[in-house]
Amino acid sequence: MLAELTQWLVETVLGLGYAGIFALMAVESSFVPFPSEVVLVPAGYLIARGEMHPLLVMLMALLGSLTGALVNYYLALLLGLPLLRRYGRYFFISEKSLERLDAFFAAHGPISTFSGRLLPGIRQLISIPAGLARMPLVPFLGYTALGAGLWSLILVMAGYLIGENEALLRTYLREITLAVFAGVVLLVAFYVYRRRRPRETPDEV
């Protein structure tokens, strides 16, 4: 069953081509819940078979992620928090999620736009507090590109190295996700430490 599912995913991604990768990653990066794993892991396997080019896969994944992130960014920028709280459920955005994301962004600032792109369940929505805070577009795109690019590379490499062995794929993908999560926690902790350190230093007389 797992082997048949894997083969179906591989054939689907191959049939959609590079434009399909762009479109699906744009959907994944917007407010629509959609797992990027089902797109990029098979794409990595197709790269290993020589049926897709790695640079084109990564380019389409990155452009798609940026497109979806911009949808969320401008949705938040134009609607604002009151309307998102009122109508967010129609976009799969709960009020509880908005409050949690807003607090996270307020505490950690622009770096949360990068780190949030690496965390499952947060990737799709981290652009919303950036839009609400009217974060400048260039830094927003830069942090988003770094985070989305790193996550895409992890998934593509998982597909490339492990191939169509679904049991191994699920095991290693979980371990990779946990390692990324630990790395993000350390990165945010270091950033917060560096940010607060000058404040804790007594003023010179």
Secondary structure, 3 states (H helix, E strand, C coil): CHHHHHHHHHHHHHHHHHHHHHHHHHHHHCCCCCCCHHHHHHHHHHHHCCCCCHHHHHHHHHHHHHHHHHHHHHHHHHHHHHHHHHHHHHHCCCHHHHHHHHHHHHHHCCHHHHHHHHCCCCCCCCHHHHHHCCCCHHHHHHHHHHHHHHHHHHHHHHHHHHCCCHHHHHHHHHHHHHHHHHHHHHHHHHHHHHHHHHHHCCCCC
